[in-house]
């Protein structure tokens, strides 16, 4: 799955989807999609990633307490 880094607009390929959808994990391993050569995996904070369309990640992927609204 490809996601986009908010600040730079770079695309990154998520290596483990389970890591992405686990709300108890705030980081994911991904590879930059720049150039033609395979890049080394890097760690990215989920809060800094969005879908390529600009849409934010679902709250249930980021917040383990998403069912408990504090408001």
PyMOL Python script that loads the backbone (N, CA, C, O; Angstrom):
from pymol import cmd

cmd.read_pdbstr("""\
ATOM      1  N   UNK A   1       0.843  -1.167   0.000  1.00  0.00           N
ATOM      2  CA  UNK A   1       0.000   0.000   0.000  1.00  0.00           C
ATOM      3  C   UNK A   1       0.893   1.237   0.000  1.00  0.00           C
ATOM      4  O   UNK A   1       1.891   1.292   0.719  1.00  0.00           O
ATOM      5  N   UNK A   2       0.535   2.208  -0.796  1.00  0.00           N
ATOM      6  CA  UNK A   2       1.271   3.467  -0.854  1.00  0.00           C
ATOM      7  C   UNK A   2       0.558   4.532  -0.033  1.00  0.00           C
ATOM      8  O   UNK A   2      -0.658   4.694  -0.124  1.00  0.00           O
ATOM      9  N   UNK A   3       1.327   5.250   0.765  1.00  0.00           N
ATOM     10  CA  UNK A   3       0.826   6.398   1.501  1.00  0.00           C
ATOM     11  C   UNK A   3       1.745   7.577   1.206  1.00  0.00           C
ATOM     12  O   UNK A   3       2.822   7.415   0.632  1.00  0.00           O
ATOM     13  N   UNK A   4       1.304   8.758   1.606  1.00  0.00           N
ATOM     14  CA  UNK A   4       2.054   9.978   1.331  1.00  0.00           C
ATOM     15  C   UNK A   4       2.478  10.628   2.649  1.00  0.00           C
ATOM     16  O   UNK A   4       1.705  10.680   3.606  1.00  0.00           O
ATOM     17  N   UNK A   5       3.708  11.117   2.682  1.00  0.00           N
ATOM     18  CA  UNK A   5       4.196  11.865   3.841  1.00  0.00           C
ATOM     19  C   UNK A   5       3.598  13.267   3.753  1.00  0.00           C
ATOM     20  O   UNK A   5       3.732  13.939   2.730  1.00  0.00           O
ATOM     21  N   UNK A   6       2.937  13.709   4.826  1.00  0.00           N
ATOM     22  CA  UNK A   6       2.235  15.008   4.823  1.00  0.00           C
ATOM     23  C   UNK A   6       3.131  16.168   4.422  1.00  0.00           C
ATOM     24  O   UNK A   6       2.782  16.939   3.528  1.00  0.00           O
ATOM     25  N   UNK A   7       4.280  16.301   5.070  1.00  0.00           N
ATOM     26  CA  UNK A   7       5.128  17.480   4.873  1.00  0.00           C
ATOM     27  C   UNK A   7       5.781  17.545   3.500  1.00  0.00           C
ATOM     28  O   UNK A   7       5.811  18.603   2.871  1.00  0.00           O
ATOM     29  N   UNK A   8       6.298  16.424   3.040  1.00  0.00           N
ATOM     30  CA  UNK A   8       7.080  16.435   1.807  1.00  0.00           C
ATOM     31  C   UNK A   8       6.292  16.021   0.569  1.00  0.00           C
ATOM     32  O   UNK A   8       6.680  16.353  -0.551  1.00  0.00           O
ATOM     33  N   UNK A   9       5.195  15.302   0.760  1.00  0.00           N
ATOM     34  CA  UNK A   9       4.433  14.810  -0.380  1.00  0.00           C
ATOM     35  C   UNK A   9       5.015  13.549  -0.992  1.00  0.00           C
ATOM     36  O   UNK A   9       4.489  13.044  -1.983  1.00  0.00           O
ATOM     37  N   UNK A  10       6.111  13.026  -0.406  1.00  0.00           N
ATOM     38  CA  UNK A  10       6.738  11.811  -0.924  1.00  0.00           C
ATOM     39  C   UNK A  10       5.834  10.606  -0.699  1.00  0.00           C
ATOM     40  O   UNK A  10       5.132  10.517   0.308  1.00  0.00           O
ATOM     41  N   UNK A  11       5.866   9.679  -1.657  1.00  0.00           N
ATOM     42  CA  UNK A  11       5.136   8.427  -1.504  1.00  0.00           C
ATOM     43  C   UNK A  11       6.027   7.400  -0.828  1.00  0.00           C
ATOM     44  O   UNK A  11       7.222   7.314  -1.107  1.00  0.00           O
ATOM     45  N   UNK A  12       5.425   6.620   0.070  1.00  0.00           N
ATOM     46  CA  UNK A  12       6.133   5.538   0.740  1.00  0.00           C
ATOM     47  C   UNK A  12       5.299   4.271   0.633  1.00  0.00           C
ATOM     48  O   UNK A  12       4.069   4.310   0.660  1.00  0.00           O
ATOM     49  N   UNK A  13       6.000   3.140   0.510  1.00  0.00           N
ATOM     50  CA  UNK A  13       5.333   1.849   0.427  1.00  0.00           C
ATOM     51  C   UNK A  13       5.356   1.201   1.808  1.00  0.00           C
ATOM     52  O   UNK A  13       6.424   0.935   2.359  1.00  0.00           O
ATOM     53  N   UNK A  14       4.169   0.948   2.366  1.00  0.00           N
ATOM     54  CA  UNK A  14       4.048   0.320   3.681  1.00  0.00           C
ATOM     55  C   UNK A  14       4.435  -1.143   3.552  1.00  0.00           C
ATOM     56  O   UNK A  14       3.944  -1.843   2.667  1.00  0.00           O
ATOM     57  N   UNK A  15       5.317  -1.609   4.434  1.00  0.00           N
ATOM     58  CA  UNK A  15       5.819  -2.972   4.350  1.00  0.00           C
ATOM     59  C   UNK A  15       4.898  -3.981   5.033  1.00  0.00           C
ATOM     60  O   UNK A  15       4.736  -5.096   4.537  1.00  0.00           O
ATOM     61  N   UNK A  16       4.295  -3.609   6.157  1.00  0.00           N
ATOM     62  CA  UNK A  16       3.406  -4.504   6.896  1.00  0.00           C
ATOM     63  C   UNK A  16       2.066  -3.822   7.129  1.00  0.00           C
ATOM     64  O   UNK A  16       1.970  -2.899   7.938  1.00  0.00           O
ATOM     65  N   UNK A  17       1.038  -4.269   6.429  1.00  0.00           N
ATOM     66  CA  UNK A  17      -0.289  -3.676   6.566  1.00  0.00           C
ATOM     67  C   UNK A  17      -0.797  -3.824   8.000  1.00  0.00           C
ATOM     68  O   UNK A  17      -1.434  -2.911   8.527  1.00  0.00           O
ATOM     69  N   UNK A  18      -0.521  -4.967   8.635  1.00  0.00           N
ATOM     70  CA  UNK A  18      -0.979  -5.188  10.012  1.00  0.00           C
ATOM     71  C   UNK A  18      -0.425  -4.120  10.952  1.00  0.00           C
ATOM     72  O   UNK A  18      -1.122  -3.675  11.864  1.00  0.00           O
ATOM     73  N   UNK A  19       0.810  -3.710  10.738  1.00  0.00           N
ATOM     74  CA  UNK A  19       1.429  -2.653  11.531  1.00  0.00           C
ATOM     75  C   UNK A  19       0.678  -1.332  11.330  1.00  0.00           C
ATOM     76  O   UNK A  19       0.521  -0.552  12.270  1.00  0.00           O
ATOM     77  N   UNK A  20       0.222  -1.093  10.116  1.00  0.00           N
ATOM     78  CA  UNK A  20      -0.493   0.138   9.785  1.00  0.00           C
ATOM     79  C   UNK A  20      -1.863   0.193  10.461  1.00  0.00           C
ATOM     80  O   UNK A  20      -2.251   1.237  10.984  1.00  0.00           O
ATOM     81  N   UNK A  21      -2.586  -0.906  10.455  1.00  0.00           N
ATOM     82  CA  UNK A  21      -3.956  -0.883  10.986  1.00  0.00           C
ATOM     83  C   UNK A  21      -4.034  -1.136  12.489  1.00  0.00           C
ATOM     84  O   UNK A  21      -5.114  -1.035  13.070  1.00  0.00           O
ATOM     85  N   UNK A  22      -2.916  -1.460  13.127  1.00  0.00           N
ATOM     86  CA  UNK A  22      -2.885  -1.694  14.566  1.00  0.00           C
ATOM     87  C   UNK A  22      -2.861  -0.351  15.303  1.00  0.00           C
ATOM     88  O   UNK A  22      -1.870   0.374  15.221  1.00  0.00           O
ATOM     89  N   UNK A  23      -3.944  -0.009  16.025  1.00  0.00           N
ATOM     90  CA  UNK A  23      -3.990   1.292  16.697  1.00  0.00           C
ATOM     91  C   UNK A  23      -3.038   1.406  17.879  1.00  0.00           C
ATOM     92  O   UNK A  23      -2.830   2.505  18.394  1.00  0.00           O
ATOM     93  N   UNK A  24      -2.456   0.297  18.317  1.00  0.00           N
ATOM     94  CA  UNK A  24      -1.516   0.326  19.436  1.00  0.00           C
ATOM     95  C   UNK A  24      -0.082   0.606  18.983  1.00  0.00           C
ATOM     96  O   UNK A  24       0.821   0.723  19.811  1.00  0.00           O
ATOM     97  N   UNK A  25       0.123   0.713  17.683  1.00  0.00           N
ATOM     98  CA  UNK A  25       1.432   1.018  17.110  1.00  0.00           C
ATOM     99  C   UNK A  25       1.368   2.394  16.472  1.00  0.00           C
ATOM    100  O   UNK A  25       0.497   2.654  15.641  1.00  0.00           O
ATOM    101  N   UNK A  26       2.294   3.289  16.856  1.00  0.00           N
ATOM    102  CA  UNK A  26       2.245   4.642  16.289  1.00  0.00           C
ATOM    103  C   UNK A  26       3.262   4.874  15.180  1.00  0.00           C
ATOM    104  O   UNK A  26       3.345   5.971  14.627  1.00  0.00           O
ATOM    105  N   UNK A  27       4.048   3.827  14.849  1.00  0.00           N
ATOM    106  CA  UNK A  27       4.999   3.938  13.748  1.00  0.00           C
ATOM    107  C   UNK A  27       4.840   2.760  12.795  1.00  0.00           C
ATOM    108  O   UNK A  27       4.322   1.709  13.173  1.00  0.00           O
ATOM    109  N   UNK A  28       5.286   2.944  11.563  1.00  0.00           N
ATOM    110  CA  UNK A  28       5.263   1.883  10.557  1.00  0.00           C
ATOM    111  C   UNK A  28       6.588   1.871   9.807  1.00  0.00           C
ATOM    112  O   UNK A  28       7.273   2.890   9.711  1.00  0.00           O
ATOM    113  N   UNK A  29       6.932   0.722   9.286  1.00  0.00           N
ATOM    114  CA  UNK A  29       8.111   0.578   8.433  1.00  0.00           C
ATOM    115  C   UNK A  29       7.651   0.751   6.987  1.00  0.00           C
ATOM    116  O   UNK A  29       6.657   0.160   6.565  1.00  0.00           O
ATOM    117  N   UNK A  30       8.374   1.555   6.246  1.00  0.00           N
ATOM    118  CA  UNK A  30       8.020   1.803   4.851  1.00  0.00           C
ATOM    119  C   UNK A  30       9.276   2.134   4.064  1.00  0.00           C
ATOM    120  O   UNK A  30      10.325   2.435   4.633  1.00  0.00           O
ATOM    121  N   UNK A  31       9.149   2.071   2.740  1.00  0.00           N
ATOM    122  CA  UNK A  31      10.252   2.407   1.845  1.00  0.00           C
ATOM    123  C   UNK A  31       9.859   3.588   0.975  1.00  0.00           C
ATOM    124  O   UNK A  31       8.761   3.629   0.420  1.00  0.00           O
ATOM    125  N   UNK A  32      10.775   4.552   0.862  1.00  0.00           N
ATOM    126  CA  UNK A  32      10.566   5.680  -0.058  1.00  0.00           C
ATOM    127  C   UNK A  32      10.414   5.146  -1.471  1.00  0.00           C
ATOM    128  O   UNK A  32      11.051   4.160  -1.844  1.00  0.00           O
ATOM    129  N   UNK A  33       9.575   5.795  -2.246  1.00  0.00           N
ATOM    130  CA  UNK A  33       9.363   5.408  -3.632  1.00  0.00           C
ATOM    131  C   UNK A  33       9.992   6.417  -4.582  1.00  0.00           C
ATOM    132  O   UNK A  33       9.361   6.869  -5.537  1.00  0.00           O
ATOM    133  N   UNK A  34      11.242   6.762  -4.305  1.00  0.00           N
ATOM    134  CA  UNK A  34      11.942   7.710  -5.171  1.00  0.00           C
ATOM    135  C   UNK A  34      13.036   6.981  -5.929  1.00  0.00           C
ATOM    136  O   UNK A  34      13.683   6.083  -5.390  1.00  0.00           O
ATOM    137  N   UNK A  35      13.236   7.359  -7.153  1.00  0.00           N
ATOM    138  CA  UNK A  35      14.276   6.731  -7.962  1.00  0.00           C
ATOM    139  C   UNK A  35      13.871   5.341  -8.417  1.00  0.00           C
ATOM    140  O   UNK A  35      12.773   4.870  -8.125  1.00  0.00           O
ATOM    141  N   UNK A  36      14.771   4.696  -9.134  1.00  0.00           N
ATOM    142  CA  UNK A  36      14.480   3.387  -9.680  1.00  0.00           C
ATOM    143  C   UNK A  36      15.033   2.257  -8.831  1.00  0.00           C
ATOM    144  O   UNK A  36      14.645   1.102  -9.007  1.00  0.00           O
ATOM    145  N   UNK A  37      15.935   2.575  -7.913  1.00  0.00           N
ATOM    146  CA  UNK A  37      16.530   1.532  -7.078  1.00  0.00           C
ATOM    147  C   UNK A  37      15.718   1.336  -5.806  1.00  0.00           C
ATOM    148  O   UNK A  37      15.096   2.269  -5.298  1.00  0.00           O
ATOM    149  N   UNK A  38      15.734   0.117  -5.305  1.00  0.00           N
ATOM    150  CA  UNK A  38      15.042  -0.222  -4.068  1.00  0.00           C
ATOM    151  C   UNK A  38      15.653   0.554  -2.900  1.00  0.00           C
ATOM    152  O   UNK A  38      16.871   0.548  -2.720  1.00  0.00           O
ATOM    153  N   UNK A  39      14.824   1.210  -2.118  1.00  0.00           N
ATOM    154  CA  UNK A  39      15.285   1.997  -0.979  1.00  0.00           C
ATOM    155  C   UNK A  39      15.284   1.149   0.290  1.00  0.00           C
ATOM    156  O   UNK A  39      14.577   0.144   0.370  1.00  0.00           O
ATOM    157  N   UNK A  40      16.072   1.553   1.276  1.00  0.00           N
ATOM    158  CA  UNK A  40      16.109   0.872   2.563  1.00  0.00           C
ATOM    159  C   UNK A  40      14.858   1.234   3.370  1.00  0.00           C
ATOM    160  O   UNK A  40      14.362   2.355   3.261  1.00  0.00           O
ATOM    161  N   UNK A  41      14.341   0.300   4.178  1.00  0.00           N
ATOM    162  CA  UNK A  41      13.177   0.612   5.026  1.00  0.00           C
ATOM    163  C   UNK A  41      13.497   1.725   6.016  1.00  0.00           C
ATOM    164  O   UNK A  41      14.615   1.828   6.522  1.00  0.00           O
ATOM    165  N   UNK A  42      12.501   2.549   6.279  1.00  0.00           N
ATOM    166  CA  UNK A  42      12.612   3.624   7.258  1.00  0.00           C
ATOM    167  C   UNK A  42      11.392   3.569   8.160  1.00  0.00           C
ATOM    168  O   UNK A  42      10.392   2.932   7.829  1.00  0.00           O
ATOM    169  N   UNK A  43      11.478   4.236   9.295  1.00  0.00           N
ATOM    170  CA  UNK A  43      10.360   4.310  10.234  1.00  0.00           C
ATOM    171  C   UNK A  43       9.638   5.634  10.040  1.00  0.00           C
ATOM    172  O   UNK A  43      10.264   6.690   9.949  1.00  0.00           O
ATOM    173  N   UNK A  44       8.305   5.564   9.978  1.00  0.00           N
ATOM    174  CA  UNK A  44       7.471   6.757   9.824  1.00  0.00           C
ATOM    175  C   UNK A  44       6.393   6.752  10.896  1.00  0.00           C
ATOM    176  O   UNK A  44       5.833   5.701  11.212  1.00  0.00           O
ATOM    177  N   UNK A  45       6.098   7.921  11.458  1.00  0.00           N
ATOM    178  CA  UNK A  45       4.988   8.048  12.394  1.00  0.00           C
ATOM    179  C   UNK A  45       3.689   8.070  11.594  1.00  0.00           C
ATOM    180  O   UNK A  45       3.575   8.760  10.581  1.00  0.00           O
ATOM    181  N   UNK A  46       2.714   7.301  12.070  1.00  0.00           N
ATOM    182  CA  UNK A  46       1.430   7.244  11.363  1.00  0.00           C
ATOM    183  C   UNK A  46       0.777   8.620  11.262  1.00  0.00           C
ATOM    184  O   UNK A  46       0.127   8.923  10.261  1.00  0.00           O
ATOM    185  N   UNK A  47       0.941   9.454  12.286  1.00  0.00           N
ATOM    186  CA  UNK A  47       0.312  10.775  12.284  1.00  0.00           C
ATOM    187  C   UNK A  47       0.853  11.664  11.169  1.00  0.00           C
ATOM    188  O   UNK A  47       0.231  12.672  10.833  1.00  0.00           O
ATOM    189  N   UNK A  48       2.004  11.308  10.586  1.00  0.00           N
ATOM    190  CA  UNK A  48       2.601  12.088   9.506  1.00  0.00           C
ATOM    191  C   UNK A  48       2.261  11.541   8.128  1.00  0.00           C
ATOM    192  O   UNK A  48       2.790  12.019   7.125  1.00  0.00           O
ATOM    193  N   UNK A  49       1.375  10.535   8.069  1.00  0.00           N
ATOM    194  CA  UNK A  49       1.026   9.908   6.800  1.00  0.00           C
ATOM    195  C   UNK A  49      -0.430  10.144   6.445  1.00  0.00           C
ATOM    196  O   UNK A  49      -1.293  10.223   7.320  1.00  0.00           O
ATOM    197  N   UNK A  50      -0.690  10.257   5.156  1.00  0.00           N
ATOM    198  CA  UNK A  50      -2.050  10.377   4.625  1.00  0.00           C
ATOM    199  C   UNK A  50      -2.141   9.504   3.375  1.00  0.00           C
ATOM    200  O   UNK A  50      -1.128   9.045   2.848  1.00  0.00           O
ATOM    201  N   UNK A  51      -3.357   9.285   2.916  1.00  0.00           N
ATOM    202  CA  UNK A  51      -3.534   8.603   1.646  1.00  0.00           C
ATOM    203  C   UNK A  51      -3.083   9.543   0.518  1.00  0.00           C
ATOM    204  O   UNK A  51      -3.096  10.761   0.699  1.00  0.00           O
ATOM    205  N   UNK A  52      -2.686   9.003  -0.634  1.00  0.00           N
ATOM    206  CA  UNK A  52      -2.244   9.863  -1.744  1.00  0.00           C
ATOM    207  C   UNK A  52      -3.277  10.917  -2.153  1.00  0.00           C
ATOM    208  O   UNK A  52      -2.918  11.944  -2.729  1.00  0.00           O
ATOM    209  N   UNK A  53      -4.555  10.667  -1.857  1.00  0.00           N
ATOM    210  CA  UNK A  53      -5.607  11.638  -2.174  1.00  0.00           C
ATOM    211  C   UNK A  53      -5.612  12.811  -1.203  1.00  0.00           C
ATOM    212  O   UNK A  53      -6.306  13.802  -1.430  1.00  0.00           O
ATOM    213  N   UNK A  54      -4.827  12.703  -0.102  1.00  0.00           N
ATOM    214  CA  UNK A  54      -4.800  13.738   0.920  1.00  0.00           C
ATOM    215  C   UNK A  54      -5.695  13.411   2.109  1.00  0.00           C
ATOM    216  O   UNK A  54      -5.683  14.125   3.113  1.00  0.00           O
ATOM    217  N   UNK A  55      -6.464  12.346   2.001  1.00  0.00           N
ATOM    218  CA  UNK A  55      -7.361  11.941   3.086  1.00  0.00           C
ATOM    219  C   UNK A  55      -6.549  11.376   4.251  1.00  0.00           C
ATOM    220  O   UNK A  55      -5.594  10.626   4.046  1.00  0.00           O
ATOM    221  N   UNK A  56      -6.937  11.744   5.478  1.00  0.00           N
ATOM    222  CA  UNK A  56      -6.229  11.263   6.662  1.00  0.00           C
ATOM    223  C   UNK A  56      -6.519   9.783   6.893  1.00  0.00           C
ATOM    224  O   UNK A  56      -7.507   9.246   6.392  1.00  0.00           O
ATOM    225  N   UNK A  57      -5.650   9.135   7.654  1.00  0.00           N
ATOM    226  CA  UNK A  57      -5.857   7.727   7.990  1.00  0.00           C
ATOM    227  C   UNK A  57      -7.054   7.600   8.927  1.00  0.00           C
ATOM    228  O   UNK A  57      -7.337   8.519   9.697  1.00  0.00           O
ATOM    229  N   UNK A  58      -7.756   6.476   8.870  1.00  0.00           N
ATOM    230  CA  UNK A  58      -8.897   6.282   9.769  1.00  0.00           C
ATOM    231  C   UNK A  58      -8.460   6.352  11.231  1.00  0.00           C
ATOM    232  O   UNK A  58      -7.388   5.868  11.596  1.00  0.00           O
ATOM    233  N   UNK A  59      -9.294   6.952  12.046  1.00  0.00           N
ATOM    234  CA  UNK A  59      -8.972   7.109  13.464  1.00  0.00           C
ATOM    235  C   UNK A  59      -8.734   5.759  14.143  1.00  0.00           C
ATOM    236  O   UNK A  59      -7.896   5.661  15.039  1.00  0.00           O
ATOM    237  N   UNK A  60      -9.459   4.722  13.728  1.00  0.00           N
ATOM    238  CA  UNK A  60      -9.311   3.398  14.348  1.00  0.00           C
ATOM    239  C   UNK A  60      -7.954   2.768  14.037  1.00  0.00           C
ATOM    240  O   UNK A  60      -7.606   1.763  14.656  1.00  0.00           O
ATOM    241  N   UNK A  61      -7.185   3.309  13.115  1.00  0.00           N
ATOM    242  CA  UNK A  61      -5.827   2.833  12.823  1.00  0.00           C
ATOM    243  C   UNK A  61      -4.797   3.541  13.698  1.00  0.00           C
ATOM    244  O   UNK A  61      -3.673   3.062  13.850  1.00  0.00           O
ATOM    245  N   UNK A  62      -5.178   4.682  14.274  1.00  0.00           N
ATOM    246  CA  UNK A  62      -4.235   5.533  14.992  1.00  0.00           C
ATOM    247  C   UNK A  62      -4.498   5.559  16.496  1.00  0.00           C
ATOM    248  O   UNK A  62      -3.558   5.577  17.290  1.00  0.00           O
ATOM    249  N   UNK A  63      -5.758   5.561  16.884  1.00  0.00           N
ATOM    250  CA  UNK A  63      -6.157   5.748  18.281  1.00  0.00           C
ATOM    251  C   UNK A  63      -6.810   4.474  18.830  1.00  0.00           C
ATOM    252  O   UNK A  63      -7.907   4.106  18.410  1.00  0.00           O
ATOM    253  N   UNK A  64      -6.133   3.804  19.772  1.00  0.00           N
ATOM    254  CA  UNK A  64      -6.666   2.572  20.352  1.00  0.00           C
ATOM    255  C   UNK A  64      -7.955   2.821  21.127  1.00  0.00           C
ATOM    256  O   UNK A  64      -8.740   1.894  21.329  1.00  0.00           O
ATOM    257  N   UNK A  65      -8.184   4.053  21.562  1.00  0.00           N
ATOM    258  CA  UNK A  65      -9.395   4.407  22.316  1.00  0.00           C
ATOM    259  C   UNK A  65     -10.404   5.136  21.451  1.00  0.00           C
ATOM    260  O   UNK A  65     -11.161   5.964  21.957  1.00  0.00           O
ATOM    261  N   UNK A  66     -10.432   4.849  20.161  1.00  0.00           N
ATOM    262  CA  UNK A  66     -11.309   5.594  19.249  1.00  0.00           C
ATOM    263  C   UNK A  66     -12.788   5.450  19.583  1.00  0.00           C
ATOM    264  O   UNK A  66     -13.589   6.302  19.198  1.00  0.00           O
ATOM    265  N   UNK A  67     -13.162   4.399  20.285  1.00  0.00           N
ATOM    266  CA  UNK A  67     -14.577   4.202  20.638  1.00  0.00           C
ATOM    267  C   UNK A  67     -15.000   5.047  21.830  1.00  0.00           C
ATOM    268  O   UNK A  67     -16.194   5.226  22.071  1.00  0.00           O
ATOM    269  N   UNK A  68     -14.045   5.563  22.568  1.00  0.00           N
ATOM    270  CA  UNK A  68     -14.330   6.364  23.766  1.00  0.00           C
ATOM    271  C   UNK A  68     -14.079   7.825  23.455  1.00  0.00           C
ATOM    272  O   UNK A  68     -12.941   8.292  23.488  1.00  0.00           O
ATOM    273  N   UNK A  69     -15.138   8.535  23.156  1.00  0.00           N
ATOM    274  CA  UNK A  69     -15.017   9.948  22.815  1.00  0.00           C
ATOM    275  C   UNK A  69     -14.850  10.751  24.090  1.00  0.00           C
ATOM    276  O   UNK A  69     -15.668  10.637  25.003  1.00  0.00           O
ATOM    277  N   UNK A  70     -13.812  11.557  24.167  1.00  0.00           N
ATOM    278  CA  UNK A  70     -13.542  12.361  25.360  1.00  0.00           C
ATOM    279  C   UNK A  70     -14.320  13.660  25.386  1.00  0.00           C
ATOM    280  O   UNK A  70     -14.127  14.469  26.294  1.00  0.00           O
ATOM    281  N   UNK A  71     -15.178  13.879  24.436  1.00  0.00           N
ATOM    282  CA  UNK A  71     -15.904  15.143  24.366  1.00  0.00           C
ATOM    283  C   UNK A  71     -17.249  14.975  24.868  1.00  0.00           C
ATOM    284  O   UNK A  71     -18.023  15.932  24.892  1.00  0.00           O
TER     285      UNK A  71
END
""", "prot")
cmd.dss("prot")
cmd.show_as("cartoon", "prot")
cmd.util.cbc("prot")
cmd.orient("prot")
